[in-house]
Amino acid sequence: MKTIDASHGEGGGQVVRTACALAAMTGEGVRLVNMRAGRRPPGLAAQHLTAVRAVAALCDAEVAGLALGAREIVFLPGRIKPGEFRFDVGTAGSVTLVLQALLPAALCAPGPVRVTVTGGTDVRATPTVDYFQRVFLPLLARTGARASLRIVRRGYYPRGGGEVELTIEPCGRFAPLRLEQAGALELIEGFAYCANLPGHIAARMANAATARLAGLRVRIDTRVLGRTEAFGPGGAIVLAARTAHALLGALAVAERGVPAERLGELAADELRPEIESGATLDVHAADQLLVYLARAAGPSVFLARTLSLHVQTVCWLLEQFLPVRFRSSAQGALSRLEVMPA
């Protein structure tokens, strides 16, 4: 059984989620200590607790010490199994963070897996369900993985109540990604919506993003959702830039006191530097894809504007579980990262 200091590097919930997923995938137990030690409050929050429980249910793991606020657990995995599962964060905690923990292990199941998760669908400082569906899953599909997301209902802070269904087909081995150049920009697609709010809010987000991306080919769809489609008021915008070889995403989530125009500008201002830099993975996708590339059938490479602390932490964690090496180097103003599974 490995012991992992979960305060290493980024030191947040990502270490906990990824370590449990890797334990399930490798069949090796793990003792996690100092979980979220630098956060306030420290220890497991509801979304992290649900993520660990979800991975444990998927592989019949025994978990000691699992509780809200826990700073140390022992995770002893069994065999990953197919089937249907349902998990409830119980708050507005992010459903996508739970899905991030589940998905790598579920792809190793001997049959299809269907997971329903309830909680917050569009949460600040986390990938929204639209980013997950429109950017991350299409990128993952390039590795040969097959997974589809259905948004049943959206839910927001503070009550949550959103619901999503993720259907996953088994994947024997992931294909490597060779993303060495982005190529010419083809189109920026976007989706802006508001729920249980005045309809002009979605249009204002879209118009502001389009204006900020002046000179580029942009198409942003808008939608106004009612009570049957969303629990409570909320909204978000996601942008996806398609180039000849890359798919780059950016997002912004509505929050009280922030004008709709500012949200559109924030998403556009996040995306434009990704496009102009020549990056082949955006800052969100870079760390999320590493667990799959580390188990690919050959070496992968991508270019990022910067290798974030999240990326560096995931690289360190993957090396604790898998026979994989990482090599980073500068390529002009970009950072080049090579992923080399043994």
C-alpha positions in Angstrom: 0.0 0.0 0.0 1.3 3.4 -1.0 1.3 6.4 1.3 0.7 9.7 -0.5 1.1 13.1 1.1 -2.0 14.8 -0.4 -0.6 18.3 0.6 2.0 17.9 -2.1 2.0 20.6 -4.9 -1.5 22.0 -5.5 -2.6 20.1 -2.4 -6.3 20.2 -3.1 -9.1 17.8 -3.9 -7.5 16.9 -7.2 -4.8 14.8 -5.5 -7.4 12.9 -3.5 -9.7 12.2 -6.5 -6.9 11.2 -8.8 -5.1 9.0 -6.2 -8.3 7.0 -5.6 -8.9 6.6 -9.3 -5.3 5.4 -9.8 -5.7 3.0 -6.9 -8.8 1.5 -8.5 -7.1 1.3 -11.9 -4.0 -0.4 -10.6 -5.5 -2.4 -7.8 -3.0 -1.0 -5.3 -4.2 0.4 -2.0 -3.3 3.9 -0.9 -3.1 5.8 2.3 -3.8 9.5 1.8 -2.5 11.9 4.5 -2.7 15.7 5.0 -5.7 15.9 2.6 -6.5 19.5 1.7 -4.2 20.6 4.5 -3.8 24.1 3.2 -7.5 24.8 2.5 -9.9 26.6 4.8 -11.5 24.5 6.2 -9.0 21.6 5.7 -10.1 18.0 5.0 -12.7 16.6 2.7 -15.6 18.7 1.5 -18.9 17.2 0.3 -17.8 17.0 -3.3 -14.5 15.2 -2.5 -16.3 12.9 -0.1 -18.8 11.9 -2.9 -16.0 11.5 -5.4 -14.2 9.0 -3.1 -17.4 7.1 -2.4 -18.2 7.0 -6.1 -14.8 5.4 -7.0 -15.1 3.1 -4.0 -18.6 1.9 -5.2 -17.2 1.3 -8.7 -14.5 -1.0 -7.5 -16.0 -2.4 -4.2 -13.2 -0.7 -2.2 -12.9 -0.7 1.5 -12.3 2.9 2.8 -11.3 3.6 6.3 -11.7 7.1 7.9 -14.0 8.5 5.2 -16.0 11.4 6.6 -16.7 15.1 6.0 -13.6 17.0 7.1 -11.4 13.9 7.2 -7.7 14.5 6.6 -6.6 10.9 6.3 -8.1 7.9 4.7 -7.1 4.4 3.6 -8.5 3.2 0.2 -8.3 -0.5 -0.6 -9.7 -1.2 -4.0 -11.3 -4.4 -5.3 -12.2 -5.2 -8.9 -13.8 -2.5 -11.1 -17.2 -3.5 -12.2 -19.8 -2.4 -14.8 -23.4 -1.4 -14.0 -25.5 1.6 -13.0 -24.6 3.9 -10.1 -26.2 6.9 -8.5 -24.4 9.5 -6.3 -25.6 12.7 -4.6 -23.2 15.4 -3.5 -25.9 16.6 -1.2 -24.9 20.2 -1.7 -24.1 22.5 -4.7 -20.6 20.8 -4.8 -19.4 20.2 -8.4 -20.8 17.1 -10.2 -18.0 17.4 -12.8 -15.3 16.9 -10.1 -17.1 13.6 -9.1 -17.1 12.6 -12.8 -13.4 13.4 -13.1 -12.7 10.9 -10.4 -15.0 8.2 -11.7 -14.3 8.3 -15.4 -10.7 7.0 -15.6 -11.6 3.9 -13.5 -15.0 3.4 -15.3 -13.3 3.2 -18.6 -11.3 0.2 -17.3 -14.5 -1.7 -16.4 -15.2 -5.0 -18.3 -18.6 -3.6 -19.4 -20.6 -0.4 -19.8 -21.0 2.0 -16.8 -23.8 4.5 -16.4 -23.5 7.0 -13.6 -26.0 9.6 -12.3 -24.7 12.4 -10.1 -26.7 15.2 -8.5 -25.3 18.4 -7.1 -24.0 21.7 -8.7 -23.6 21.7 -12.4 -22.1 25.1 -12.9 -19.7 25.9 -10.1 -17.1 28.7 -10.0 -13.5 27.6 -10.1 -14.4 24.2 -11.6 -15.1 23.0 -15.1 -18.8 23.4 -15.9 -20.9 20.6 -17.3 -20.9 22.4 -20.7 -17.1 22.5 -20.7 -17.0 18.8 -19.8 -19.5 18.0 -22.5 -18.3 20.3 -25.3 -14.5 20.4 -24.8 -13.2 17.7 -22.5 -15.2 14.7 -23.8 -14.4 15.5 -27.5 -10.7 15.7 -26.5 -10.9 12.4 -24.6 -12.6 10.8 -27.6 -9.4 11.3 -29.6 -7.7 8.7 -27.3 -10.4 6.2 -28.2 -12.5 6.6 -25.1 -16.2 6.6 -25.5 -18.3 8.5 -23.0 -21.4 10.7 -23.4 -23.0 13.1 -20.9 -26.7 14.0 -20.6 -27.7 17.1 -18.6 -31.0 16.2 -17.0 -31.3 19.3 -14.9 -29.0 22.1 -13.8 -28.5 23.2 -10.2 -26.5 26.0 -8.5 -25.2 27.3 -5.3 -26.3 27.1 -2.5 -28.8 24.3 -3.0 -27.5 22.2 -5.9 -30.2 19.9 -7.2 -28.7 19.5 -10.7 -28.5 16.1 -12.2 -26.3 14.6 -15.0 -26.0 11.1 -16.5 -22.6 9.8 -17.8 -22.6 6.7 -20.0 -19.2 5.1 -20.4 -18.1 2.3 -22.7 -15.1 0.1 -21.8 -11.7 1.1 -23.3 -8.9 -1.5 -23.4 -6.0 1.0 -24.0 -5.9 4.7 -24.7 -4.4 6.0 -27.9 -1.7 8.6 -27.5 -2.2 12.2 -28.5 0.4 14.0 -30.6 -0.7 17.7 -30.4 2.5 19.4 -31.6 0.8 22.3 -33.4 -2.5 23.9 -33.2 -2.9 25.0 -36.9 -5.2 27.7 -38.2 -8.3 28.7 -36.3 -11.5 27.4 -38.0 -14.3 28.5 -35.7 -15.1 29.6 -32.2 -18.3 28.0 -31.0 -20.0 29.0 -27.8 -23.0 28.4 -25.6 -24.4 31.0 -23.2 -27.5 30.4 -21.1 -29.4 31.6 -18.1 -31.9 29.8 -15.9 -34.8 31.3 -14.1 -33.5 34.7 -14.9 -34.4 37.4 -17.5 -33.7 36.1 -21.0 -31.6 39.1 -22.0 -28.8 37.9 -19.7 -27.8 35.1 -22.0 -27.8 37.4 -25.0 -25.7 40.0 -23.2 -23.1 37.3 -22.3 -22.9 36.1 -25.9 -22.8 39.6 -27.4 -20.0 40.7 -25.1 -17.9 37.6 -25.8 -18.4 38.1 -29.6 -17.4 41.8 -29.4 -14.3 40.8 -27.4 -13.3 38.3 -30.0 -13.7 40.8 -32.9 -12.0 39.7 -36.1 -12.4 36.0 -35.4 -15.1 33.7 -36.7 -17.5 33.3 -33.7 -20.9 31.6 -33.3 -22.5 31.5 -29.9 -25.9 29.9 -29.2 -28.1 31.2 -26.4 -30.8 29.6 -24.4 -33.1 30.5 -21.6 -34.1 27.7 -19.2 -37.1 27.4 -16.9 -38.0 25.5 -13.8 -38.2 22.1 -15.4 -34.7 22.4 -16.7 -32.9 24.1 -13.8 -33.2 24.2 -10.0 -32.8 27.8 -9.0 -31.3 30.8 -10.8 -27.9 30.6 -12.6 -26.1 30.8 -15.8 -22.8 30.3 -17.6 -20.9 30.7 -20.9 -18.5 28.3 -22.5 -16.4 28.9 -25.6 -14.6 26.3 -27.7 -12.1 27.2 -30.4 -11.6 24.7 -33.1 -8.3 24.8 -35.0 -6.9 22.5 -37.6 -5.5 20.2 -34.9 -6.6 21.5 -31.5 -9.7 22.2 -29.4 -9.3 25.0 -26.8 -12.0 25.9 -24.2 -12.8 28.7 -21.8 -15.7 29.4 -19.5 -17.3 31.8 -17.0 -20.0 31.1 -14.4 -22.6 33.7 -13.4 -22.4 35.1 -9.9 -24.3 37.7 -8.0 -23.2 41.2 -8.6 -21.2 40.5 -11.8 -22.8 41.9 -15.0 -23.6 39.6 -17.8 -21.3 41.5 -20.1 -18.4 41.0 -17.8 -18.9 37.2 -17.8 -18.8 37.2 -21.6 -15.6 39.3 -21.6 -14.0 37.0 -19.0 -14.6 33.9 -21.1 -13.3 35.6 -24.2 -10.2 37.0 -22.4 -9.4 33.5 -21.2 -9.7 32.0 -24.7 -7.9 34.6 -26.9 -4.5 34.1 -25.3 -4.8 30.3 -25.7 -5.5 30.8 -29.5 -2.8 33.5 -30.0 -0.2 31.5 -28.2 -0.5 28.4 -30.4 -1.3 26.2 -27.4 -2.7 22.8 -28.3 -4.4 22.2 -24.9 -6.0 24.9 -22.7 -5.2 25.4 -19.1 -8.2 23.3 -17.9 -7.7 20.3 -20.2 -4.0 19.9 -19.7 -4.1 18.4 -16.2 -7.4 16.5 -16.8 -6.1 14.5 -19.7 -2.8 13.4 -18.1 -4.2 10.3 -16.3 -5.3 8.9 -19.7 -2.2 9.8 -21.6 -0.1 8.1 -18.8 -1.8 4.8 -19.7 -1.7 5.3 -23.5 -0.2 2.8 -26.0 2.6 5.2 -26.8 4.1 8.6 -26.1 2.0 11.8 -26.2 2.9 15.4 -26.5 1.1 18.7 -26.2 1.8 22.5 -25.9 0.5 24.7 -23.1 0.8 28.3 -22.3 2.2 27.3 -18.9 2.5 24.1 -17.0 0.3 25.0 -14.1 0.8 23.7 -10.5 -2.2 21.4 -11.2 -0.3 19.8 -14.1 2.9 19.5 -12.1 1.1 17.9 -9.2 -0.7 15.3 -11.4 2.6 14.4 -13.1 4.1 13.8 -9.7 1.2 11.7 -8.6 1.1 9.6 -11.7 4.7 8.7 -11.3 3.9 7.3 -7.8 1.5 4.8 -9.4 2.4 4.1 -13.0 5.6 3.4 -15.0 5.5 6.7 -16.8 7.9 9.6 -17.3 7.3 13.2 -18.2 9.7 15.6 -19.9 9.0 19.3 -20.1 10.8 21.9 -22.2 10.3 25.4 -23.6 9.1 25.8 -27.2 9.2 29.5 -27.8 6.8 31.1 -25.3 5.0 27.8 -24.8 5.7 24.8 -22.6 6.0 21.4 -24.3 5.1 18.3 -22.2 6.0 14.8 -23.3 4.2 11.9 -21.6 6.1 8.6 -21.9 4.4 5.5 -20.6 6.7 2.5 -20.2 
